[in-house]
Each structure stands twice: as structure tokens, then as C-alpha cells.
Amino acid sequence: MPDASPPHDPYARWRFLRDVAVFQFKLALDNLRDFALVPVSLIAAAIDLVFNGEREGVLFYTVLKWGLHSEKIIDLYSVIERGDGPGHDFTIDAAIARLESVILREYEKGGTAAGVKDAVDHAIDQIRRESGATRGRARNALARAAGNMHRKLGTKPGSGDTPPMG
């Protein structure tokens, strides 16, 4: 009687260990993000309550949008989906997969440690260039939020003025 068990995957254990390590890394990032969002969201909500803006809660909802965007980038549970990759959007998974493939390719070519380092440096530079649009959108959103806060507080950016009381 033939064995009905699935064929043995020699890389299953290493893939599992990689998944555990990546999940722990993502958990740490997710927790740091949450830790930062608590005071930022409370401060934004307090400013929204005290100072009238163009609409109720504009700063608070901007913080929520940042949180949602970072949630998509971290993509904590993506290991369950195991698709062909996260697509064109920048995610932690895409960056890790790219770095892993560079290291593997260099190893298979018999590359030296210096060659692997150069290849990884090149891949990191490329990831940074590709994620520049995301970084630019975040920077622009932050600048808009700062401008809104200065308008609400009645101060000029960089002036060190205190808001008028009363």
C-alpha cells in the first residue's frame, strides 16, 4: 500500500522559522506604531475639540489615515495568504522578499561576503527609491497637518509663537 502522506518539503522547516522571525519583526513594528498613535491621536483629538477647524475632527481623522496606511504597509498576517507577492505597493513583505532573493542569488553564484553586501546595499537603495512616493505622501500629509495646526493655533510656522489665549 503506497504512502498517502504529502511529499516531503526539505525547506518547510526553514520557511516556518523565517515566517516566525518575520512575524515577530512585524509585531514589533506594529506595536511601535500603536505606541506612537496613542498620544498622537489623543493630542490631535484635543486640538480638534478646542480649536474649530474646517470640519470636526480633521486632525484626528488625518492621524487615523496615517494609522491605516501603516497597517497596510506592515501587513501583519500576510504570511497566511502566501500569494505571488504584495503587488506594486510597498510593504514590509516586498522589501524582505527582495532582500532575501538578492542574498540567495548571490549565494548561488558563489559570491563573496563583499559581493552579497554590495548586492543587498543596491537592493536597499532601490527599495528606498521605490518607496519614495509613499514617503513623499507621508511628508506632504504631515506638512498639511502642521499647517492646519498653525492656522488653528494662530501661529506662524517656525516662529516659536505661542497661541493666543482666550
N, C-alpha and C positions, 0 to 999 in steps of 0.2 A: 504494500500500500504506500503510495507516494506521500511525502511530507506536504501538508497543506499550509504550512506557515509561509509568510511572505519572504521574498528573497532578502538576504542579509545586506544591509547598507553599511559599508565599512566606515562611512563618515557620519552616521547618525549621532553617535555619542558626541563628536566634536561640534556638530551643528547645534545639538542640545546645549552644550556648555557655552557656545557662542551666544545662543538665544538668552540664556540665563544672564550672562555678562551684559549684553546689550540692554536687556530689560532692567537690570539694576542701575545701569547708567541713565536710562531714560527716567526711571523712578526718581533718581536724584535730581535730574533736571526739572522734572515735573514738580517736585517738592520745593525746589528753589524758586520756581516761577510762582507757585501758590503762596510761598512765604512772602514774596515781594508784592503780590497782588493784594494781600490783606490790608496793609497800611495804605497803599496807593489808592485802592478803591474807596476806603473809608475817608481819606483826605479829599478825594475827588467828590464824593457824595456830600461831604460837609461844605465844601466850596460851593457846590451846586445849590445846597439848601440856603446858604447865607446870601449869595450873590445871584441876582437874576441874570440869566443868560438868554440866548436866542430861543432856546426851548428848555423845558425842565429836564435836568439830569444829563446835560450834554457831555460834561467831563466824565461822569460815571460810566455812561454808555460807551465812551471812547475807550476807557480802561477795559470794559468788557470785550470790546472788539479786539484789543491787543491780546487779551487772555485767550480768546477763541483762536486767533491766528497762531499763537504759540502752541496751543493744544494740537492744532493740525500739523505743525512742524514736528513736534515731539512724537506724535502718533504712537502712543504708548503700547497699544495692543496690536500693532501691525504684524507681529510675528505669527499671529493666528491666521492671517489672510494669505501669506506666502504666495503672492502673485508674482508677476514679472517685474515688479518694482513699483515705486510710488508714482511713476509718471513724470511729467515735466516740472512739477512743483518741487521746490526744495524741501526735503525732510531730513531728519537725522538718519533714517534708514538709507536714503540715497547716498548721503555722504559716507556712511560706514561701508556700504556695498562697494562704492567706487574705490575707497582706500583698500579694502580687502582684495579687490580684483587687481589693483596695481601691485600690491605686495605678492600675491600669488603669481602673477605674470612674471615679475622679476625673479622670484624664486625658481620658477620653472625654466627660465632662461639661464639659470646658474649665476645670477647676478651677485655681485658683492654687496656687503652691507652699505657701502657708499652709493652703489647703484640703486639699491632699494630706497635709501634715504632721499636721493635726488628724485626718483620717481614719485615717492609719497609727497615730497615738497611740491612738485609740479601739480599733482592731483589736488592738493590742498589749495594752491593758488587758483586752479581752475574752478573749484567749488566756491571759493570766495568771489570770483568774478561772476559766476552764475547766480549766486545768492545776493549779489549787489542790488538787484531790483527790489528784493524783499527788504534788505537793509535800508535802501533809499525810501521805500514806502513807510517803514517804521520811523525813520528820521523825520520825514515830512509830517507824519501824524503827530509826532512829539512836538515839532515846531508849531503846528497849528494849535495844539492843546496849550502850549506855553503862551502863544499869542492870545488865545481866549482867556487864559488866567490873568494875563496882564491887563486885558480890557476890563475884565470883571473887577479886578483889584484896583484899577485906575492908576497903574504904574507904567513906566516905560521899561522895555527890556534892557537889562544891563545897567539900569540906573541906580539900583540899590534903594530906590524909594520905598517907603512903607505905604500901605494903602491908607486912604483917608478914613478916619473913624467917624462914626455917627451916621 
